Amino acid sequence: MESAATTTTNSNSAAPLSRVSGRTWKQAKKPTNRSMIHKSLRKTYEQRMKEKRDMQATKMVEKELKDAKKAEKDALHTKIIERKKRKEEKLRQEKYEAEMSARKRMRVKRKELKARAHAKH
């Protein structure tokens, strides 16, 4: 039993150094070693942050352009809708005036007929 306890302590002592469940057949996972990457692919924190800021600035400019284009399109859309509303209102008003003038003509005609009928008597 003593030998079993020593083997578990030996395997447990290796456990904190790697991310393995203690199984002998599993391969130990080591943290990524950036120094093993090729020099041209290695970038410093400052370089990565500079690239990130540049990318964000580019995205902001693109967003501003998109917003301007969308605002222009919306303005054109509202202008078209307003024009359509004015046209419909004008047609409605003309129809109403034509109807009123027809009523007025009928009233004038009735008045003339009454005047003629009165003149005969």
C-alpha positions as CSV (number, residue, x, y, z in Angstrom):
1,M,0.0,0.0,0.0
2,E,2.9,2.3,0.7
3,S,4.1,2.0,-2.9
4,A,0.6,2.9,-4.2
5,A,0.6,6.1,-2.1
6,T,4.0,7.2,-3.4
7,T,3.0,6.7,-7.1
8,T,-0.1,8.8,-6.6
9,T,1.9,11.5,-4.9
10,N,4.4,11.4,-7.8
11,S,1.6,11.7,-10.4
12,N,-0.2,14.4,-8.3
13,S,3.0,16.4,-8.1
14,A,3.1,16.5,-11.9
15,A,-0.5,17.6,-12.1
16,P,-0.1,21.3,-11.3
17,L,2.5,21.6,-14.0
18,S,0.2,20.5,-16.8
19,R,-3.5,20.4,-17.6
20,V,-4.1,16.7,-17.6
21,S,-6.5,14.6,-15.7
22,G,-3.8,12.3,-14.3
23,R,-4.3,9.6,-17.0
24,T,-1.0,8.2,-18.3
25,W,-2.2,7.9,-21.9
26,K,-3.3,11.5,-22.2
27,Q,-0.8,14.0,-23.5
28,A,0.1,16.9,-21.2
29,K,-1.1,20.3,-22.5
30,K,1.4,23.1,-22.1
31,P,0.6,26.8,-22.2
32,T,1.3,28.4,-25.6
33,N,4.8,29.5,-25.8
34,R,4.9,32.7,-27.9
35,S,8.7,32.5,-28.3
36,M,8.2,29.4,-30.5
37,I,6.2,31.3,-33.0
38,H,8.1,32.6,-36.1
39,K,9.5,36.1,-35.6
40,S,7.4,37.6,-38.4
41,L,4.2,36.4,-36.7
42,R,5.1,37.6,-33.3
43,K,3.7,41.0,-32.3
44,T,4.1,43.0,-29.2
45,Y,1.1,44.2,-27.1
46,E,1.6,47.7,-28.3
47,Q,1.5,46.6,-31.9
48,R,-1.7,44.6,-31.4
49,M,-3.3,47.6,-29.6
50,K,-2.3,50.0,-32.4
51,E,-3.8,47.6,-34.9
52,K,-7.0,47.4,-32.8
53,R,-7.3,51.2,-32.6
54,D,-6.7,51.5,-36.3
55,M,-9.4,48.9,-37.0
56,Q,-11.8,50.7,-34.6
57,A,-11.1,54.0,-36.3
58,T,-11.8,52.5,-39.7
59,K,-15.1,50.9,-38.4
60,M,-16.1,54.3,-37.0
61,V,-15.6,56.0,-40.3
62,E,-17.5,53.3,-42.1
63,K,-20.3,53.6,-39.6
64,E,-20.5,57.4,-40.1
65,L,-20.6,56.9,-43.9
66,K,-23.4,54.3,-43.6
67,D,-25.3,56.5,-41.2
68,A,-25.0,59.5,-43.6
69,K,-26.2,57.4,-46.5
70,K,-29.1,56.0,-44.5
71,A,-30.1,59.5,-43.3
72,E,-30.1,60.7,-46.9
73,K,-32.2,57.8,-48.0
74,D,-34.7,58.4,-45.2
75,A,-34.9,62.0,-46.0
76,L,-35.7,61.2,-49.6
77,H,-38.3,58.6,-48.5
78,T,-40.0,61.1,-46.2
79,K,-40.0,63.7,-49.0
80,I,-41.7,61.3,-51.3
81,I,-44.3,60.4,-48.7
82,E,-45.0,64.1,-48.0
83,R,-45.4,64.8,-51.7
84,K,-47.8,62.0,-52.1
85,K,-49.8,63.2,-49.1
86,R,-50.0,66.7,-50.5
87,K,-51.1,65.4,-53.8
88,E,-53.9,63.2,-52.2
89,E,-55.0,66.2,-50.1
90,K,-55.2,68.4,-53.2
91,L,-57.2,65.8,-55.1
92,R,-59.6,65.4,-52.1
93,Q,-60.0,69.2,-51.9
94,E,-60.7,69.6,-55.6
95,K,-63.3,66.8,-55.5
96,Y,-64.9,68.5,-52.5
97,E,-64.9,71.9,-54.3
98,A,-66.4,70.3,-57.4
99,E,-69.1,68.7,-55.4
100,M,-69.8,72.0,-53.6
101,S,-70.0,73.9,-56.9
102,A,-72.4,71.3,-58.2
103,R,-74.6,71.8,-55.1
104,K,-74.3,75.5,-55.6
105,R,-75.4,75.2,-59.2
106,M,-78.4,73.2,-58.1
107,R,-79.3,75.8,-55.6
108,V,-79.0,78.6,-58.2
109,K,-81.1,76.6,-60.7
110,R,-83.8,76.0,-58.1
111,K,-83.9,79.7,-57.3
112,E,-84.2,80.6,-60.9
113,L,-87.0,78.1,-61.4
114,K,-88.8,79.5,-58.4
115,A,-88.3,83.0,-59.7
116,R,-89.7,82.0,-63.1
117,A,-92.7,80.3,-61.5
118,H,-93.3,83.3,-59.4
119,A,-93.0,85.7,-62.4
120,K,-95.7,83.7,-64.3
121,H,-98.2,84.3,-61.6
